[in-house]
């Protein structure tokens, strides 16, 4: 049984088609990343899955049950949030969770309040008013609220938003632990670098349509090379060597800095060749990872400072997708 099975989902708002024929499959025990730039349709898709808006076409099954007209049981076993989770700011985090458990009329949820606060790293701040929480802490509290139900399926909209690197790591560890217990997790993000280490599979959206879907391993295999900023003792010589080195593309930016794109397995030999030629590598700074390169290629985002260095590789990937 699939945890999420969506087929041909369509949602239009006046002249805009926010979700355009989307198919989605999320299996129990996997963390599935829903990726796309802002405006790609991620939040609308999650709203469709929660039943907050009705599709114009298509079908949805959650935990084997068709998502039809609202009733008391259709979201049993499902937890999560869309956009930023909201709480009463003048109450403590713990009291907010207790109120949510009461509204859910679930005795087991009330008994889980302390446990879920601990799970998200808020055990020592649960008694503080939410008005004093940072954005990242409110995100953590939102995840805690979603866990009150001990869900079999978690739908989380940008759960790492506002978190510092340590917080992102902790949320990733928590989601991986839940997945190992059989929970299905669907998380959306516009930053692949934040969630790539926690996901088993990905679906990439662009302008409401799926442009890629598959396992993390398959995405890694398909991804182009990394992009780097390179500083050497002899940039002209580095350009000459890079021009004839297979798997490496090296250019000079308008600012006079070297930009290097290298396929997997090509970077180390090139750096060694520079050293053998007497060219010292003074700085090698990662600008974009292979998965980020893939994301930019698929979504058409031009956020890399030297898009020309990746254009050829990106074109190959888009053609093969």
VOKE-383528 format. One record per residue (C-alpha): residue in one letter; x negated, y negated, z negated; residue number from 1. Coordinates in Angstrom, 1 decimal. Example, Ala and Ser with C-alpha at 12.3 -4.5 7.8 and 13.67 -1.06 7.14 Angstrom:
% VOKE-383528
(pt A; (-12.3; 4.5; -7.8); 1)
(pt S; (-13.7; 1.1; -7.1); 2)
This chain:
% VOKE-383528
(pt X; (0.0; 0.0; 0.0); 1)
(pt X; (-1.3; -3.4; 0.9); 2)
(pt X; (-1.2; -6.1; -1.7); 3)
(pt X; (-0.5; -8.8; 1.0); 4)
(pt X; (0.8; -8.0; 4.4); 5)
(pt X; (1.8; -11.0; 6.6); 6)
(pt X; (2.8; -10.7; 10.2); 7)
(pt X; (3.3; -13.5; 12.7); 8)
(pt X; (3.9; -16.2; 10.1); 9)
(pt X; (4.9; -19.6; 11.6); 10)
(pt X; (5.7; -22.8; 9.7); 11)
(pt X; (6.4; -26.1; 11.4); 12)
(pt X; (6.9; -29.5; 9.9); 13)
(pt X; (8.5; -31.8; 12.5); 14)
(pt X; (5.9; -32.0; 15.3); 15)
(pt X; (3.1; -30.2; 13.4); 16)
(pt X; (2.7; -26.4; 13.4); 17)
(pt X; (0.9; -25.9; 10.1); 18)
(pt X; (0.8; -22.1; 10.3); 19)
(pt X; (0.8; -20.6; 13.8); 20)
(pt X; (1.3; -16.9; 14.2); 21)
(pt X; (-0.9; -15.8; 11.2); 22)
(pt X; (-1.5; -12.2; 10.4); 23)
(pt X; (-3.1; -11.4; 7.0); 24)
(pt X; (-3.9; -8.2; 5.2); 25)
(pt X; (-5.3; -8.1; 1.6); 26)
(pt X; (-6.0; -4.7; 0.0); 27)
(pt X; (-5.8; -3.8; -3.7); 28)
(pt X; (-9.2; -4.1; -5.4); 29)
(pt X; (-10.6; -6.6; -2.9); 30)
(pt X; (-11.4; -10.4; -3.1); 31)
(pt X; (-10.3; -11.9; 0.2); 32)
(pt X; (-11.5; -15.4; 1.1); 33)
(pt X; (-9.1; -17.7; 3.1); 34)
(pt X; (-11.4; -20.2; 4.7); 35)
(pt X; (-10.9; -23.3; 6.8); 36)
(pt X; (-11.5; -27.1; 6.8); 37)
(pt X; (-9.0; -29.4; 5.2); 38)
(pt X; (-5.8; -29.4; 7.2); 39)
(pt X; (-6.3; -25.9; 8.6); 40)
(pt X; (-3.1; -24.5; 7.0); 41)
(pt X; (-4.5; -22.7; 3.9); 42)
(pt X; (-2.2; -24.3; 1.3); 43)
(pt X; (0.9; -24.0; 3.5); 44)
(pt X; (0.1; -20.3; 4.0); 45)
(pt X; (-0.2; -19.8; 0.2); 46)
(pt X; (3.1; -21.7; -0.2); 47)
(pt X; (4.7; -19.2; 2.2); 48)
(pt X; (3.3; -16.3; 0.3); 49)
(pt X; (4.7; -17.7; -3.0); 50)
(pt X; (8.1; -18.2; -1.4); 51)
(pt X; (7.9; -22.0; -2.1); 52)
(pt X; (8.7; -22.7; 1.6); 53)
(pt X; (10.5; -20.5; 4.1); 54)
(pt X; (8.8; -19.4; 7.3); 55)
(pt X; (10.2; -20.3; 10.7); 56)
(pt X; (9.1; -16.9; 11.9); 57)
(pt X; (7.3; -13.8; 10.7); 58)
(pt X; (7.4; -11.5; 7.7); 59)
(pt X; (5.7; -11.1; 4.3); 60)
(pt X; (5.3; -8.2; 2.0); 61)
(pt X; (3.7; -8.6; -1.5); 62)
(pt X; (2.8; -5.4; -3.4); 63)
(pt X; (4.9; -3.4; -0.9); 64)
(pt X; (8.0; -5.6; -1.4); 65)
(pt X; (9.5; -7.8; 1.4); 66)
(pt X; (9.5; -11.4; 0.4); 67)
(pt X; (13.0; -12.5; 1.0); 68)
(pt X; (15.5; -14.8; -0.7); 69)
(pt X; (14.6; -15.9; -4.3); 70)
(pt X; (15.4; -13.3; -7.0); 71)
(pt X; (14.1; -12.4; -10.5); 72)
(pt X; (11.8; -9.7; -9.4); 73)
(pt X; (10.2; -10.6; -6.0); 74)
(pt X; (7.1; -12.0; -7.6); 75)
(pt X; (6.6; -9.4; -10.4); 76)
(pt X; (2.9; -8.6; -10.6); 77)
(pt X; (1.9; -11.8; -8.8); 78)
(pt X; (0.1; -14.7; -10.4); 79)
(pt X; (-1.8; -17.8; -9.2); 80)
(pt X; (-1.3; -21.5; -8.3); 81)
(pt X; (-1.1; -23.8; -5.3); 82)
(pt X; (-3.1; -27.0; -5.3); 83)
(pt X; (-4.2; -28.3; -8.6); 84)
(pt X; (-2.6; -26.6; -11.6); 85)
(pt X; (-0.5; -28.9; -13.8); 86)
(pt X; (-0.1; -28.9; -17.6); 87)
(pt X; (1.3; -31.1; -20.3); 88)
(pt X; (-1.7; -33.4; -21.0); 89)
(pt X; (-0.7; -34.2; -24.6); 90)
(pt X; (-0.6; -30.5; -25.6); 91)
(pt X; (-3.6; -28.2; -26.2); 92)
(pt X; (-4.6; -25.6; -23.6); 93)
(pt X; (-3.5; -22.8; -25.9); 94)
(pt X; (0.0; -24.4; -26.5); 95)
(pt X; (0.4; -24.9; -22.7); 96)
(pt X; (-0.2; -21.2; -22.2); 97)
(pt X; (2.1; -20.2; -25.0); 98)
(pt X; (4.9; -22.3; -23.4); 99)
(pt X; (4.3; -20.6; -20.0); 100)
(pt X; (4.5; -17.2; -21.6); 101)
(pt X; (7.8; -18.2; -23.3); 102)
(pt X; (9.2; -19.4; -20.0); 103)
(pt X; (8.1; -16.1; -18.4); 104)
(pt X; (10.0; -14.3; -21.2); 105)
(pt X; (7.1; -11.8; -21.5); 106)
(pt X; (6.0; -10.7; -25.0); 107)
(pt X; (2.8; -9.1; -23.6); 108)
(pt X; (1.9; -12.5; -22.0); 109)
(pt X; (2.2; -14.2; -25.3); 110)
(pt X; (-0.2; -11.7; -26.8); 111)
(pt X; (-2.7; -12.3; -24.0); 112)
(pt X; (-3.2; -16.1; -24.6); 113)
(pt X; (-6.4; -15.8; -26.6); 114)
(pt X; (-7.8; -13.1; -24.3); 115)
(pt X; (-7.3; -15.1; -21.1); 116)
(pt X; (-8.8; -18.2; -22.7); 117)
(pt X; (-11.9; -16.2; -23.5); 118)
(pt X; (-11.9; -14.7; -20.0); 119)
(pt X; (-12.2; -18.2; -18.4); 120)
(pt X; (-14.7; -19.6; -21.0); 121)
(pt X; (-12.2; -21.8; -22.9); 122)
(pt X; (-12.0; -19.9; -26.1); 123)
(pt X; (-13.7; -22.8; -28.1); 124)
(pt X; (-11.7; -25.5; -26.3); 125)
(pt X; (-8.2; -23.9; -26.4); 126)
(pt X; (-7.2; -26.1; -29.3); 127)
(pt X; (-8.1; -29.3; -27.5); 128)
(pt X; (-5.6; -31.5; -25.7); 129)
(pt X; (-5.6; -31.0; -21.9); 130)
(pt X; (-5.9; -34.7; -21.4); 131)
(pt X; (-9.5; -34.3; -22.6); 132)
(pt X; (-10.3; -31.6; -20.1); 133)
(pt X; (-12.5; -32.1; -17.1); 134)
(pt X; (-11.2; -31.2; -13.6); 135)
(pt X; (-13.2; -27.9; -13.8); 136)
(pt X; (-11.7; -27.1; -17.2); 137)
(pt X; (-8.2; -27.6; -15.9); 138)
(pt X; (-9.1; -25.3; -13.0); 139)
(pt X; (-10.2; -22.7; -15.6); 140)
(pt X; (-7.0; -23.1; -17.5); 141)
(pt X; (-5.0; -22.6; -14.3); 142)
(pt X; (-6.8; -19.3; -13.8); 143)
(pt X; (-6.0; -18.4; -17.4); 144)
(pt X; (-2.3; -19.2; -16.8); 145)
(pt X; (-2.3; -16.9; -13.7); 146)
(pt X; (-3.8; -14.1; -15.8); 147)
(pt X; (-1.1; -14.2; -18.5); 148)
(pt X; (1.0; -11.8; -16.4); 149)
(pt X; (-1.9; -9.3; -16.0); 150)
(pt X; (-1.1; -9.5; -12.3); 151)
(pt X; (-1.8; -6.9; -9.6); 152)
(pt X; (-2.2; -9.8; -7.1); 153)
(pt X; (-3.8; -13.2; -7.7); 154)
(pt X; (-3.2; -16.0; -5.2); 155)
(pt X; (-5.6; -18.9; -6.0); 156)
(pt X; (-5.8; -22.2; -4.1); 157)
(pt X; (-9.3; -23.7; -4.3); 158)
(pt X; (-10.0; -22.2; -7.7); 159)
(pt X; (-13.7; -23.4; -7.7); 160)
(pt X; (-12.8; -27.0; -7.0); 161)
(pt X; (-14.4; -29.3; -9.6); 162)
(pt X; (-16.5; -26.5; -11.1); 163)
(pt X; (-20.2; -26.9; -11.6); 164)
(pt X; (-22.5; -24.2; -10.2); 165)
(pt X; (-22.4; -22.3; -13.5); 166)
(pt X; (-18.6; -22.4; -13.5); 167)
(pt X; (-18.4; -21.2; -9.9); 168)
(pt X; (-20.7; -18.3; -10.9); 169)
(pt X; (-18.5; -17.4; -13.9); 170)
(pt X; (-15.3; -17.5; -11.9); 171)
(pt X; (-16.9; -15.3; -9.3); 172)
(pt X; (-17.9; -12.8; -11.9); 173)
(pt X; (-14.4; -12.8; -13.4); 174)
(pt X; (-12.7; -12.2; -10.0); 175)
(pt X; (-15.2; -9.4; -9.2); 176)
(pt X; (-14.4; -7.8; -12.5); 177)
(pt X; (-10.6; -8.1; -11.8); 178)
(pt X; (-11.1; -6.6; -8.4); 179)
(pt X; (-13.1; -3.7; -9.9); 180)
(pt X; (-10.0; -3.0; -12.0); 181)
(pt X; (-7.8; -2.8; -8.8); 182)
(pt X; (-6.5; -6.4; -8.8); 183)
(pt X; (-6.1; -7.9; -5.3); 184)
(pt X; (-7.4; -11.5; -5.1); 185)
(pt X; (-6.8; -14.0; -2.4); 186)
(pt X; (-8.7; -17.3; -2.8); 187)
(pt X; (-8.7; -20.3; -0.5); 188)
(pt X; (-11.6; -22.7; 0.0); 189)
(pt X; (-13.1; -25.1; 2.5); 190)
(pt X; (-16.6; -24.4; 1.2); 191)
(pt X; (-17.8; -20.9; 2.3); 192)
(pt X; (-21.1; -21.4; 0.3); 193)
(pt X; (-19.1; -21.5; -3.0); 194)
(pt X; (-17.2; -18.2; -2.5); 195)
(pt X; (-19.3; -16.1; -0.1); 196)
(pt X; (-20.9; -14.2; -2.9); 197)
(pt X; (-17.5; -13.2; -4.5); 198)
(pt X; (-15.6; -12.1; -1.4); 199)
(pt X; (-15.3; -8.6; 0.3); 200)
(pt X; (-13.6; -10.0; 3.3); 201)
(pt X; (-12.6; -13.3; 5.0); 202)
(pt X; (-9.9; -14.8; 7.1); 203)
(pt X; (-10.9; -18.1; 8.8); 204)
(pt X; (-8.2; -20.6; 9.8); 205)
(pt X; (-8.4; -23.4; 12.3); 206)
(pt X; (-5.5; -25.7; 13.0); 207)
(pt X; (-3.1; -23.1; 11.6); 208)
(pt X; (-4.4; -20.2; 13.6); 209)
(pt X; (-6.6; -17.3; 12.6); 210)
(pt X; (-9.9; -17.6; 14.5); 211)
(pt X; (-11.7; -14.7; 12.7); 212)
(pt X; (-10.8; -12.0; 10.2); 213)
(pt X; (-12.9; -9.1; 8.9); 214)
(pt X; (-15.3; -7.9; 6.2); 215)
(pt X; (-18.0; -10.0; 4.7); 216)
(pt X; (-20.6; -7.6; 6.1); 217)
(pt X; (-19.2; -8.0; 9.6); 218)
(pt X; (-19.2; -11.8; 9.2); 219)
(pt X; (-22.8; -11.7; 8.0); 220)
(pt X; (-23.8; -9.5; 11.0); 221)
(pt X; (-22.1; -11.9; 13.5); 222)
(pt X; (-23.5; -15.1; 11.9); 223)
(pt X; (-26.1; -17.2; 13.7); 224)
(pt X; (-29.4; -18.3; 12.1); 225)
(pt X; (-30.0; -20.6; 9.2); 226)
(pt X; (-30.8; -24.3; 9.7); 227)
(pt X; (-33.7; -25.9; 7.9); 228)
(pt X; (-35.5; -29.2; 7.5); 229)
(pt X; (-39.2; -28.6; 8.1); 230)
(pt X; (-42.1; -30.8; 7.1); 231)
(pt X; (-45.6; -29.8; 8.2); 232)
(pt X; (-49.1; -31.1; 8.4); 233)
(pt X; (-48.8; -31.2; 12.3); 234)
(pt X; (-45.3; -31.6; 13.5); 235)
(pt X; (-46.3; -31.8; 17.2); 236)
(pt X; (-48.1; -28.5; 17.0); 237)
(pt X; (-45.2; -26.9; 15.1); 238)
(pt X; (-42.9; -28.0; 18.0); 239)
(pt X; (-45.2; -26.4; 20.5); 240)
(pt X; (-45.4; -23.1; 18.6); 241)
(pt X; (-41.6; -23.1; 18.0); 242)
(pt X; (-40.9; -23.6; 21.7); 243)
(pt X; (-42.4; -20.3; 22.6); 244)
(pt X; (-41.4; -18.3; 19.5); 245)
(pt X; (-38.4; -15.9; 20.0); 246)
(pt X; (-35.5; -16.4; 17.7); 247)
(pt X; (-36.5; -19.9; 16.7); 248)
(pt X; (-35.2; -23.3; 17.9); 249)
(pt X; (-37.0; -26.3; 16.7); 250)
(pt X; (-36.2; -30.0; 17.5); 251)
(pt X; (-37.2; -33.5; 16.4); 252)
(pt X; (-34.3; -35.4; 14.9); 253)
(pt X; (-33.7; -39.2; 15.7); 254)
(pt X; (-35.2; -39.9; 12.2); 255)
(pt X; (-38.4; -38.2; 13.3); 256)
(pt X; (-37.9; -35.0; 11.1); 257)
(pt X; (-38.2; -31.4; 12.4); 258)
(pt X; (-35.0; -29.4; 12.4); 259)
(pt X; (-35.4; -25.6; 12.6); 260)
(pt X; (-32.8; -23.0; 13.4); 261)
(pt X; (-34.0; -19.4; 13.0); 262)
(pt X; (-32.3; -16.0; 13.5); 263)
(pt X; (-32.5; -13.4; 10.8); 264)
(pt X; (-36.0; -11.9; 10.8); 265)
(pt X; (-37.5; -14.7; 12.9); 266)
(pt X; (-38.3; -17.2; 10.1); 267)
(pt X; (-41.1; -15.3; 8.3); 268)
(pt X; (-43.1; -14.5; 11.4); 269)
(pt X; (-42.9; -18.1; 12.6); 270)
(pt X; (-44.0; -19.5; 9.2); 271)
(pt X; (-46.9; -17.1; 9.2); 272)
(pt X; (-47.8; -18.1; 12.8); 273)
(pt X; (-47.9; -21.8; 11.7); 274)
(pt X; (-50.4; -20.9; 8.9); 275)
(pt X; (-52.5; -18.9; 11.3); 276)
(pt X; (-52.6; -21.9; 13.6); 277)
(pt X; (-53.8; -24.1; 10.7); 278)
(pt X; (-50.4; -25.9; 10.3); 279)
(pt X; (-49.5; -26.2; 6.7); 280)
(pt X; (-45.8; -25.9; 5.7); 281)
(pt X; (-45.2; -28.7; 3.2); 282)
(pt X; (-41.5; -28.4; 2.9); 283)
(pt X; (-38.9; -25.9; 4.2); 284)
(pt X; (-35.4; -27.0; 3.0); 285)
(pt X; (-32.2; -25.0; 3.8); 286)
(pt X; (-29.6; -27.2; 5.4); 287)
(pt X; (-27.0; -24.6; 6.3); 288)
(pt X; (-26.9; -20.8; 5.6); 289)
(pt X; (-26.0; -18.2; 8.2); 290)
(pt X; (-22.4; -17.9; 6.9); 291)
(pt X; (-22.1; -21.7; 6.8); 292)
(pt X; (-23.3; -21.8; 10.4); 293)
(pt X; (-20.6; -19.2; 11.3); 294)
(pt X; (-18.0; -21.3; 9.5); 295)
(pt X; (-19.0; -24.5; 11.3); 296)
(pt X; (-19.0; -22.6; 14.7); 297)
(pt X; (-15.6; -21.1; 14.1); 298)
(pt X; (-13.9; -24.2; 12.8); 299)
(pt X; (-15.6; -26.8; 14.9); 300)
(pt X; (-16.9; -28.7; 11.9); 301)
(pt X; (-19.9; -30.8; 12.8); 302)
(pt X; (-21.3; -31.4; 9.3); 303)
(pt X; (-24.9; -30.3; 10.1); 304)
(pt X; (-27.3; -33.2; 10.8); 305)
(pt X; (-28.7; -31.5; 13.9); 306)
(pt X; (-25.8; -29.7; 15.6); 307)
(pt X; (-27.7; -29.5; 18.8); 308)
(pt X; (-30.1; -27.0; 17.2); 309)
(pt X; (-27.2; -24.7; 16.5); 310)
(pt X; (-25.0; -25.3; 19.5); 311)
(pt X; (-26.3; -22.4; 21.6); 312)
(pt X; (-26.0; -19.9; 18.8); 313)
(pt X; (-22.5; -21.2; 17.8); 314)
(pt X; (-21.3; -21.0; 21.4); 315)
(pt X; (-22.3; -17.3; 21.5); 316)
(pt X; (-20.4; -16.6; 18.3); 317)
(pt X; (-17.2; -18.4; 19.4); 318)
(pt X; (-17.2; -16.5; 22.7); 319)
(pt X; (-17.6; -13.2; 20.9); 320)
(pt X; (-14.9; -13.8; 18.3); 321)
